[in-house]
Amino acid sequence: GNSTVTVTDTTLSGGSVALHDGASGNNSVSAAGDTAASKGKTLSYFAGTGTDSFTGGFENDAVGVSAAAVGGDTLTGGSGGNFVSLSTAGTVNLSGVSRFAQIFLAAGNSTVTVADTTLSGGAVTLYDAASGNNSVSAAGDTRASTGKTLTYNTGPGTDSFTGGFENDKVNVSAAAVGGDTLTGGSGTN
């Protein structure tokens, strides 16, 4: 079913909490009402197949989500150290993901779309998994991303990268760069 979950300072008082969605349903999780007492604590949320919403607070947020589900979800990190980890490869639309400084791709082939929302926190680093041929594009962003930074750490596969208005930084090994297609956008790259 559908659930609305509110996470408070008391919920996080033990230091670490993990929330796991059920097999179905559209769920909403919010820690937006916590206080500085939750700094340094960790909230892990494992999203399901439904259309889910997550809003972080002062704690560190770790969200696990499939490639198929992330495009319909709205995932907003709080003020802590935050990351999203993709549990599957595939088409990854990050337009509903904001304020997550690190995004980890799953092993396999993925096509990733980075949007203004994704970059709204100022800086995002994408990490390839140990295998897969990935395509990352921020070409659809707008001037709203000017001055933001997108870092892409490629893997050993044949990868492609296309930047947009943001500043782009690509880290690639000497062995992999010959097979990759890397195109910076209009920022400082």
KAFEN-V19815 format. One record per residue. N is the residue number from 1. RES is the residue in one small letter. SS is DSSP state (H for helix, E for strand, - for the rest). PSI is psi as a letter, one per 30 degrees, with the letter a starting at -180 (NA if undefined). Layout:
n->{N N}
res->{RES RES}
ss->{SS SS}
psi->{PSI PSI}
This chain:
n->{1 2 3 4 5 6 7 8 9 10 11 12 13 14 15 16 17 18 19 20 21 22 23 24 25 26 27 28 29 30 31 32 33 34 35 36 37 38 39 40 41 42 43 44 45 46 47 48 49 50 51 52 53 54 55 56 57 58 59 60 61 62 63 64 65 66 67 68 69 70 71 72 73 74 75 76 77 78 79 80 81 82 83 84 85 86 87 88 89 90 91 92 93 94 95 96 97 98 99 100 101 102 103 104 105 106 107 108 109 110 111 112 113 114 115 116 117 118 119 120 121 122 123 124 125 126 127 128 129 130 131 132 133 134 135 136 137 138 139 140 141 142 143 144 145 146 147 148 149 150 151 152 153 154 155 156 157 158 159 160 161 162 163 164 165 166 167 168 169 170 171 172 173 174 175 176 177 178 179 180 181 182 183 184 185 186 187 188 189}
res->{g n s t v t v t d t t l s g g s v a l h d g a s g n n s v s a a g d t a a s k g k t l s y f a g t g t d s f t g g f e n d a v g v s a a a v g g d t l t g g s g g n f v s l s t a g t v n l s g v s r f a q i f l a a g n s t v t v a d t t l s g g a v t l y d a a s g n n s v s a a g d t r a s t g k t l t y n t g p g t d s f t g g f e n d k v n v s a a a v g g d t l t g g s g t n}
ss->{- - - E E E - - - - - - - - - E E E E E - - - - - - - E E E - - - - - H H H - - - E E E E E - - - - - - E E E - - - - E E E E E E - H H H H - - - E E E - - - - - - E E E E - - - - E E E - - - E E - - - E E E - - - - - E E E E - - H H H H - - - E E E E E - - - - - - E E E E - - - - - H H H - - - E E E E E - - - - - - E E E - - - - E E E E E - - H H H H - - - E E E - - - - - -}
psi->{a k k k k k k l e e e g f f e k k k k k l a f l l j l k k k g f g l a f f g k f l k j k k j l a f a j l k k j l b f l k k j k k l l e e f e f f l j j j l b g a j k l k k k f l l a j j j g f g k l h j f k k k l l k a k k j k k k l e e e g f f e k k k k k l a f l l j k k k k g f g l a f f g k f l k j k j j l a f a j l k k j l b f l k k k k k k l e e f e f f l j j j l b f a j NA}
